[in-house]
Amino acid sequence: VQTQHAILEHARAEAQAQRAEAAEQQAAIERAKVEKLLELLRQKGINPNDLI
């Protein structure tokens, strides 16, 4: 029973680590989208700070 419990806990920790990695990857994608949008605004002569 103890071994099964340890295996389950390890699996839970692994799943959590995978979710955290996926969230980090998604956040990086979102940051890249924002940076691209800001660059496009600047190319059009729009200061992004003027939009706030």
C-alpha positions as CSV (number, residue, x, y, z in Angstrom):
1,V,0.0,0.0,0.0
2,Q,2.8,2.4,0.8
3,T,4.4,1.7,-2.6
4,Q,1.1,2.3,-4.4
5,H,0.7,5.6,-2.4
6,A,4.2,6.7,-3.4
7,I,3.6,5.9,-7.0
8,L,0.3,7.8,-7.0
9,E,2.0,10.8,-5.3
10,H,4.8,10.7,-7.9
11,A,2.2,10.6,-10.7
12,R,0.3,13.6,-9.2
13,A,3.6,15.5,-8.9
14,E,4.5,14.7,-12.5
15,A,1.1,15.8,-13.8
16,Q,1.4,19.0,-11.9
17,A,4.8,19.7,-13.3
18,Q,3.5,19.0,-16.8
19,R,0.6,21.4,-16.2
20,A,3.0,24.1,-15.0
21,E,5.2,23.6,-18.0
22,A,2.2,23.9,-20.3
23,A,1.1,27.1,-18.6
24,E,4.6,28.5,-18.9
25,Q,4.6,27.7,-22.6
26,Q,1.2,29.3,-23.1
27,A,2.3,32.4,-21.2
28,A,5.4,32.6,-23.5
29,I,3.1,32.4,-26.6
30,E,0.8,35.1,-25.2
31,R,3.8,37.4,-24.4
32,A,5.1,36.9,-28.0
33,K,1.7,37.8,-29.4
34,V,1.6,41.0,-27.3
35,E,5.2,41.9,-28.4
36,K,4.2,41.4,-32.0
37,L,1.2,43.6,-31.6
38,L,3.2,46.3,-30.0
39,E,5.7,46.1,-32.8
40,L,3.0,46.4,-35.4
41,L,1.6,49.4,-33.6
42,R,5.0,51.1,-33.5
43,Q,5.5,50.4,-37.2
44,K,2.2,52.2,-37.9
45,G,3.5,55.2,-35.9
46,I,1.3,54.5,-32.9
47,N,2.7,54.8,-29.4
48,P,1.2,51.9,-27.5
49,N,1.3,54.0,-24.3
50,D,-1.1,56.5,-26.0
51,L,-3.7,53.8,-26.1
52,I,-3.8,53.4,-22.3
